[in-house]
Amino acid sequence: MVDPKNSIALADATPEQLRTIVQNLLHENQQMQEQLAVLKRVLYGRRRESSQNLPDGQTNLFNEHVLTQEEQAAVAKASGEDEPVKKRPKKVVHRKSMDLSQLPQNTRDYTLDTEDQICPGCGKMMADIGRTAVRKEVDFVPVKLLATTVYQHTYVCTNEQCLQDHGKVITKKADVPKPVISHSMASNAVVTESILTKFIYKVPDYRQEKLWHNRGADFTRQALSGWPIKAAEEYLRPLYNLMHQELLAQDIIHADETPYRVLAIKKAKTYYWVYTSGKFAEHQIILYDHGDTRGYGEAERFLKGYTKYLQTDGYAVYPRLPDLTMFIAGRTSGGSSTKRLPVVIPDWHPLVGNTVMRCSTWNRDGVACPQLSDLRSVKNTSSRRWMPSSNGCLNWVTVTYRNPNLVAQLNTHWAMK
């Protein structure tokens, strides 16, 4: 076929070829005119409206034009988007069903009324042949309050001989537990619920006041705010003291401190000190102690009388504590506080046998020091660390954990005062 854009080929074309070229160009021109008309109508054409009878001079507010299928096909062909786009199917997310086995189980049966159990065919009563589980759902039982009156029973001996022998009537009264809050109508369940609502669910007292009012009890916010304080002093303080005594009797204690803002104190910064049991202690205990400062007196007050092992960071207050053995945990790039303490690994500590350590001792002249009275002999490791000893030598000590669950090896330095 002759290319119409090639003028040399057109000069040599036959009349029949020229006639075919003209027909093709006319057909192509007609298609272009149709596409141009559709695009002009979309951009500048008159818009449709439900009512065509508009007053003179009034414009059309609802002038959105809806394209026909032929117009949509022509626009897609002109823009090169006539190929259908395949939509990616949505990924089906299979949610794990809720585990309801820990909840109390309950059933709800739906049966027919007596008059509906009559057979429509013969008029006799129909028999129940079983039930089918339709669904499982979670029910909520609203909280309700009970007005409980506490009675104390009194018992008397009715034996006349006993009366003659003792000369008086013998009576006994049943023991009645004292209220959790003196001169208050709140039971232990109410006080516990109030404390949980305030400190676990973060509901303040003024909202709790409305909540209890809706349940039928008018507890004031002053009473609600006082319950945790009184309960802590009368019931939790003895438990805290008992846990404190038990913690001081353990072989190892971990200690640390952190700043904390307390509203009741004018100082901008106070501190909470945390003391925990060792990992292998039989009774795991975590105690918090609030102090106004980060000074020596706060740690000395809590650890008074403790003479065993204390693990801390390199804070300067801890080495000043008397009568206890302290070892410091830190990485090989730790601060200089670990450099001025000798090293010790207790034989009973679970670190021994689970780690490998290299200990080399040198004096200040570079000569090997044979005295290792304050060190335990262990094996090699790749990491190195210099630390001074009580005998004037430098101890080259590193502990490397060989726990396969750790992603990287943690270098820990153990030192004592």
LUMTI-498673 format. One record per residue (C-alpha): residue in one letter; x, y, z; residue number from 0. Coordinates in steps of 0.2 Angstrom, whole numbers, always signed. Layout:
# residues N
{site "a",{X,Y,Z},NUM}
...
# end
This chain:
# residues 417
{site "m",{+0,+0,+0},0}
{site "v",{+6,+17,-4},1}
{site "d",{+11,+28,+10},2}
{site "p",{+1,+45,+9},3}
{site "k",{+15,+54,+17},4}
{site "n",{+27,+49,+4},5}
{site "s",{+26,+62,-10},6}
{site "i",{+37,+53,-22},7}
{site "a",{+27,+37,-20},8}
{site "l",{+11,+47,-23},9}
{site "a",{+17,+53,-39},10}
{site "d",{+20,+36,-46},11}
{site "a",{+3,+29,-39},12}
{site "t",{-10,+23,-50},13}
{site "p",{-28,+30,-50},14}
{site "e",{-35,+15,-41},15}
{site "q",{-22,+17,-27},16}
{site "l",{-25,+36,-26},17}
{site "r",{-44,+32,-24},18}
{site "t",{-40,+20,-10},19}
{site "i",{-29,+32,-1},20}
{site "v",{-42,+46,-2},21}
{site "q",{-56,+34,+5},22}
{site "n",{-45,+29,+20},23}
{site "l",{-41,+47,+24},24}
{site "l",{-59,+52,+23},25}
{site "h",{-63,+37,+35},26}
{site "e",{-49,+42,+47},27}
{site "n",{-55,+60,+46},28}
{site "q",{-73,+55,+50},29}
{site "q",{-67,+45,+66},30}
{site "m",{-56,+60,+72},31}
{site "q",{-71,+72,+70},32}
{site "e",{-82,+61,+80},33}
{site "q",{-69,+59,+94},34}
{site "l",{-66,+78,+94},35}
{site "a",{-85,+81,+95},36}
{site "v",{-87,+70,+110},37}
{site "l",{-72,+78,+119},38}
{site "k",{-79,+96,+115},39}
{site "r",{-96,+90,+122},40}
{site "v",{-88,+83,+138},41}
{site "l",{-78,+99,+141},42}
{site "y",{-89,+113,+134},43}
{site "g",{-106,+105,+130},44}
{site "r",{-123,+108,+138},45}
{site "r",{-126,+99,+154},46}
{site "r",{-141,+89,+158},47}
{site "e",{-154,+93,+171},48}
{site "s",{-170,+86,+177},49}
{site "s",{-180,+101,+172},50}
{site "q",{-176,+110,+155},51}
{site "n",{-188,+124,+157},52}
{site "l",{-176,+137,+165},53}
{site "p",{-180,+156,+165},54}
{site "d",{-170,+167,+154},55}
{site "g",{-153,+171,+160},56}
{site "q",{-153,+158,+174},57}
{site "t",{-138,+146,+174},58}
{site "n",{-139,+128,+178},59}
{site "l",{-133,+123,+195},60}
{site "f",{-134,+104,+192},61}
{site "n",{-124,+103,+176},62}
{site "e",{-116,+86,+178},63}
{site "h",{-116,+77,+162},64}
{site "v",{-118,+58,+162},65}
{site "l",{-108,+50,+148},66}
{site "t",{-116,+36,+137},67}
{site "q",{-107,+20,+134},68}
{site "e",{-103,+25,+117},69}
{site "e",{-96,+41,+123},70}
{site "q",{-86,+33,+137},71}
{site "a",{-79,+21,+124},72}
{site "a",{-74,+35,+112},73}
{site "v",{-65,+45,+127},74}
{site "a",{-56,+29,+132},75}
{site "k",{-50,+26,+115},76}
{site "a",{-44,+43,+112},77}
{site "s",{-35,+44,+128},78}
{site "g",{-27,+27,+125},79}
{site "e",{-36,+19,+140},80}
{site "d",{-47,+8,+131},81}
{site "e",{-39,-8,+139},82}
{site "p",{-49,-14,+154},83}
{site "v",{-39,-13,+170},84}
{site "k",{-38,-29,+180},85}
{site "k",{-43,-26,+199},86}
{site "r",{-32,-35,+211},87}
{site "p",{-43,-46,+222},88}
{site "k",{-44,-41,+240},89}
{site "k",{-34,-51,+252},90}
{site "v",{-45,-61,+264},91}
{site "v",{-40,-58,+282},92}
{site "h",{-44,-73,+293},93}
{site "r",{-46,-67,+310},94}
{site "k",{-42,-78,+325},95}
{site "s",{-58,-82,+334},96}
{site "m",{-59,-76,+352},97}
{site "d",{-55,-88,+366},98}
{site "l",{-70,-89,+378},99}
{site "s",{-65,-104,+387},100}
{site "q",{-59,-94,+402},101}
{site "l",{-76,-86,+405},102}
{site "p",{-90,-94,+414},103}
{site "q",{-101,-104,+402},104}
{site "n",{-120,-100,+400},105}
{site "t",{-134,-106,+389},106}
{site "r",{-149,-98,+382},107}
{site "d",{-163,-109,+375},108}
{site "y",{-177,-103,+363},109}
{site "t",{-192,-114,+363},110}
{site "l",{-210,-113,+356},111}
{site "d",{-225,-108,+367},112}
{site "t",{-237,-121,+372},113}
{site "e",{-250,-116,+359},114}
{site "d",{-237,-116,+345},115}
{site "q",{-232,-134,+349},116}
{site "i",{-248,-141,+342},117}
{site "c",{-246,-150,+326},118}
{site "p",{-255,-140,+312},119}
{site "g",{-259,-157,+303},120}
{site "c",{-267,-168,+317},121}
{site "g",{-269,-156,+331},122}
{site "k",{-259,-166,+343},123}
{site "m",{-244,-160,+354},124}
{site "m",{-227,-160,+346},125}
{site "a",{-211,-168,+354},126}
{site "d",{-195,-159,+357},127}
{site "i",{-182,-169,+348},128}
{site "g",{-166,-158,+352},129}
{site "r",{-158,-142,+350},130}
{site "t",{-145,-134,+338},131}
{site "a",{-131,-122,+343},132}
{site "v",{-134,-106,+332},133}
{site "r",{-120,-94,+338},134}
{site "k",{-109,-90,+353},135}
{site "e",{-109,-72,+360},136}
{site "v",{-102,-63,+375},137}
{site "d",{-115,-57,+388},138}
{site "f",{-112,-42,+400},139}
{site "v",{-120,-43,+417},140}
{site "p",{-122,-25,+424},141}
{site "v",{-114,-21,+441},142}
{site "k",{-127,-20,+455},143}
{site "l",{-125,-14,+473},144}
{site "l",{-132,-23,+488},145}
{site "a",{-137,-14,+504},146}
{site "t",{-130,-27,+517},147}
{site "t",{-134,-26,+535},148}
{site "v",{-121,-35,+546},149}
{site "y",{-128,-44,+561},150}
{site "q",{-119,-51,+576},151}
{site "h",{-126,-66,+584},152}
{site "t",{-126,-69,+603},153}
{site "y",{-126,-86,+611},154}
{site "v",{-132,-90,+629},155}
{site "c",{-130,-105,+639},156}
{site "t",{-148,-111,+645},157}
{site "n",{-142,-125,+657},158}
{site "e",{-149,-120,+674},159}
{site "q",{-135,-131,+683},160}
{site "c",{-122,-120,+674},161}
{site "l",{-131,-104,+680},162}
{site "q",{-131,-111,+698},163}
{site "d",{-112,-116,+697},164}
{site "h",{-106,-100,+690},165}
{site "g",{-118,-88,+697},166}
{site "k",{-121,-79,+681},167}
{site "v",{-127,-81,+663},168}
{site "i",{-113,-86,+651},169}
{site "t",{-115,-78,+634},170}
{site "k",{-104,-78,+618},171}
{site "k",{-104,-66,+603},172}
{site "a",{-99,-71,+585},173}
{site "d",{-83,-62,+579},174}
{site "v",{-87,-48,+566},175}
{site "p",{-73,-42,+555},176}
{site "k",{-69,-23,+557},177}
{site "p",{-74,-12,+542},178}
{site "v",{-60,-9,+529},179}
{site "i",{-63,+10,+532},180}
{site "s",{-69,+15,+549},181}
{site "h",{-85,+25,+550},182}
{site "s",{-88,+22,+532},183}
{site "m",{-102,+12,+523},184}
{site "a",{-90,+6,+509},185}
{site "s",{-86,-13,+510},186}
{site "n",{-69,-20,+505},187}
{site "a",{-76,-24,+488},188}
{site "v",{-82,-6,+485},189}
{site "v",{-65,+1,+491},190}
{site "t",{-56,-12,+480},191}
{site "e",{-66,-7,+465},192}
{site "s",{-63,+11,+467},193}
{site "i",{-44,+9,+469},194}
{site "l",{-44,-2,+453},195}
{site "t",{-55,+11,+443},196}
{site "k",{-44,+25,+448},197}
{site "f",{-26,+18,+446},198}
{site "i",{-29,+4,+433},199}
{site "y",{-43,+12,+422},200}
{site "k",{-38,+30,+426},201}
{site "v",{-55,+36,+431},202}
{site "p",{-53,+52,+442},203}
{site "d",{-63,+54,+458},204}
{site "y",{-76,+67,+451},205}
{site "r",{-81,+54,+437},206}
{site "q",{-81,+40,+450},207}
{site "e",{-93,+51,+460},208}
{site "k",{-106,+51,+446},209}
{site "l",{-103,+33,+442},210}
{site "w",{-107,+27,+460},211}
{site "h",{-122,+39,+460},212}
{site "n",{-129,+31,+444},213}
{site "r",{-127,+14,+453},214}
{site "g",{-137,+20,+468},215}
{site "a",{-123,+25,+481},216}
{site "d",{-119,+44,+484},217}
{site "f",{-101,+42,+489},218}
{site "t",{-92,+60,+489},219}
{site "r",{-76,+63,+479},220}
{site "q",{-68,+67,+496},221}
{site "a",{-72,+50,+502},222}
{site "l",{-66,+42,+486},223}
{site "s",{-49,+51,+487},224}
{site "g",{-46,+46,+505},225}
{site "w",{-50,+27,+503},226}
{site "p",{-33,+23,+494},227}
{site "i",{-23,+33,+507},228}
{site "k",{-31,+24,+522},229}
{site "a",{-31,+7,+514},230}
{site "a",{-12,+9,+510},231}
{site "e",{-8,+15,+528},232}
{site "e",{-18,+2,+537},233}
{site "y",{-17,-14,+525},234}
{site "l",{-3,-11,+512},235}
{site "r",{+10,-3,+523},236}
{site "p",{+12,-19,+534},237}
{site "l",{+13,-30,+518},238}
{site "y",{+26,-18,+511},239}
{site "n",{+37,-19,+527},240}
{site "l",{+36,-38,+527},241}
{site "m",{+42,-38,+509},242}
{site "h",{+56,-26,+513},243}
{site "q",{+62,-38,+527},244}
{site "e",{+61,-52,+515},245}
{site "l",{+71,-43,+502},246}
{site "l",{+85,-38,+514},247}
{site "a",{+87,-56,+518},248}
{site "q",{+90,-62,+501},249}
{site "d",{+108,-64,+494},250}
{site "i",{+107,-52,+480},251}
{site "i",{+98,-35,+476},252}
{site "h",{+97,-25,+461},253}
{site "a",{+95,-6,+463},254}
{site "d",{+92,+9,+452},255}
{site "e",{+84,+26,+453},256}
{site "t",{+74,+37,+441},257}
{site "p",{+67,+55,+442},258}
{site "y",{+49,+58,+444},259}
{site "r",{+37,+73,+446},260}
{site "v",{+26,+73,+461},261}
{site "l",{+12,+86,+462},262}
{site "a",{+12,+86,+481},263}
{site "i",{+30,+92,+483},264}
{site "k",{+36,+109,+477},265}
{site "k",{+52,+102,+471},266}
{site "a",{+53,+101,+452},267}
{site "k",{+61,+84,+453},268}
{site "t",{+60,+69,+465},269}
{site "y",{+66,+52,+463},270}
{site "y",{+59,+34,+464},271}
{site "w",{+71,+21,+469},272}
{site "v",{+67,+3,+464},273}
{site "y",{+74,-13,+472},274}
{site "t",{+72,-30,+465},275}
{site "s",{+76,-48,+469},276}
{site "g",{+89,-58,+459},277}
{site "k",{+84,-68,+445},278}
{site "f",{+86,-84,+454},279}
{site "a",{+78,-79,+471},280}
{site "e",{+64,-90,+477},281}
{site "h",{+53,-75,+481},282}
{site "q",{+53,-62,+468},283}
{site "i",{+50,-45,+475},284}
{site "i",{+50,-28,+467},285}
{site "l",{+49,-13,+479},286}
{site "y",{+48,+6,+475},287}
{site "d",{+54,+19,+487},288}
{site "h",{+51,+38,+485},289}
{site "g",{+64,+50,+490},290}
{site "d",{+66,+69,+489},291}
{site "t",{+83,+68,+482},292}
{site "r",{+96,+57,+474},293}
{site "g",{+107,+58,+488},294}
{site "y",{+116,+45,+499},295}
{site "g",{+104,+45,+513},296}
{site "e",{+89,+38,+503},297}
{site "a",{+99,+22,+498},298}
{site "e",{+107,+21,+515},299}
{site "r",{+90,+22,+524},300}
{site "f",{+82,+8,+513},301}
{site "l",{+97,-4,+513},302}
{site "k",{+101,-1,+532},303}
{site "g",{+108,-18,+539},304}
{site "y",{+110,-26,+522},305}
{site "t",{+127,-35,+521},306}
{site "k",{+126,-46,+505},307}
{site "y",{+128,-42,+487},308}
{site "l",{+121,-26,+478},309}
{site "q",{+121,-25,+459},310}
{site "t",{+119,-7,+453},311}
{site "d",{+125,+5,+439},312}
{site "g",{+141,+16,+441},313}
{site "y",{+132,+29,+451},314}
{site "a",{+144,+36,+465},315}
{site "v",{+131,+34,+479},316}
{site "y",{+131,+15,+480},317}
{site "p",{+150,+12,+483},318}
{site "r",{+148,+23,+499},319}
{site "l",{+136,+11,+507},320}
{site "p",{+144,+2,+521},321}
{site "d",{+145,-17,+526},322}
{site "l",{+139,-24,+509},323}
{site "t",{+148,-31,+494},324}
{site "m",{+144,-22,+478},325}
{site "f",{+146,-27,+460},326}
{site "i",{+143,-15,+445},327}
{site "a",{+136,-20,+428},328}
{site "g",{+140,-11,+413},329}
{site "r",{+146,-13,+395},330}
{site "t",{+165,-12,+389},331}
{site "s",{+162,+6,+384},332}
{site "g",{+155,+10,+401},333}
{site "g",{+160,+25,+412},334}
{site "s",{+175,+28,+422},335}
{site "s",{+166,+23,+438},336}
{site "t",{+169,+5,+435},337}
{site "k",{+188,+8,+434},338}
{site "r",{+191,+12,+452},339}
{site "l",{+183,-4,+460},340}
{site "p",{+191,-21,+461},341}
{site "v",{+182,-36,+454},342}
{site "v",{+174,-51,+462},343}
{site "i",{+163,-65,+456},344}
{site "p",{+154,-74,+470},345}
{site "d",{+156,-93,+469},346}
{site "w",{+137,-96,+473},347}
{site "h",{+132,-84,+459},348}
{site "p",{+124,-92,+444},349}
{site "l",{+135,-81,+433},350}
{site "v",{+149,-94,+437},351}
{site "g",{+148,-109,+425},352}
{site "n",{+137,-99,+413},353}
{site "t",{+150,-87,+407},354}
{site "v",{+168,-87,+403},355}
{site "m",{+180,-73,+409},356}
{site "r",{+199,-69,+407},357}
{site "c",{+207,-61,+421},358}
{site "s",{+225,-55,+420},359}
{site "t",{+234,-45,+434},360}
{site "w",{+248,-33,+431},361}
{site "n",{+257,-21,+442},362}
{site "r",{+261,-3,+438},363}
{site "d",{+278,-8,+431},364}
{site "g",{+271,-20,+419},365}
{site "v",{+277,-35,+429},366}
{site "a",{+264,-49,+432},367}
{site "c",{+256,-49,+449},368}
{site "p",{+253,-67,+456},369}
{site "q",{+241,-61,+470},370}
{site "l",{+223,-64,+465},371}
{site "s",{+215,-65,+482},372}
{site "d",{+200,-55,+477},373}
{site "l",{+197,-64,+460},374}
{site "r",{+190,-81,+455},375}
{site "s",{+200,-90,+442},376}
{site "v",{+191,-92,+425},377}
{site "k",{+194,-95,+407},378}
{site "n",{+198,-85,+391},379}
{site "t",{+187,-72,+382},380}
{site "s",{+190,-61,+368},381}
{site "s",{+185,-44,+375},382}
{site "r",{+196,-34,+387},383}
{site "r",{+194,-21,+401},384}
{site "w",{+207,-13,+413},385}
{site "m",{+201,-11,+431},386}
{site "p",{+211,-7,+447},387}
{site "s",{+213,-20,+461},388}
{site "s",{+214,-17,+480},389}
{site "n",{+232,-24,+479},390}
{site "g",{+238,-10,+467},391}
{site "c",{+237,-20,+451},392}
{site "l",{+227,-18,+436},393}
{site "n",{+214,-32,+433},394}
{site "w",{+210,-36,+415},395}
{site "v",{+193,-43,+416},396}
{site "t",{+178,-45,+405},397}
{site "v",{+163,-56,+406},398}
{site "t",{+154,-62,+390},399}
{site "y",{+137,-70,+391},400}
{site "r",{+136,-86,+381},401}
{site "n",{+117,-87,+380},402}
{site "p",{+112,-93,+363},403}
{site "n",{+95,-83,+365},404}
{site "l",{+105,-66,+365},405}
{site "v",{+107,-58,+348},406}
{site "a",{+124,-51,+353},407}
{site "q",{+136,-54,+367},408}
{site "l",{+134,-43,+381},409}
{site "n",{+150,-38,+390},410}
{site "t",{+147,-35,+409},411}
{site "h",{+159,-30,+422},412}
{site "w",{+157,-35,+440},413}
{site "a",{+166,-25,+453},414}
{site "m",{+165,-24,+472},415}
{site "k",{+169,-10,+484},416}
# end
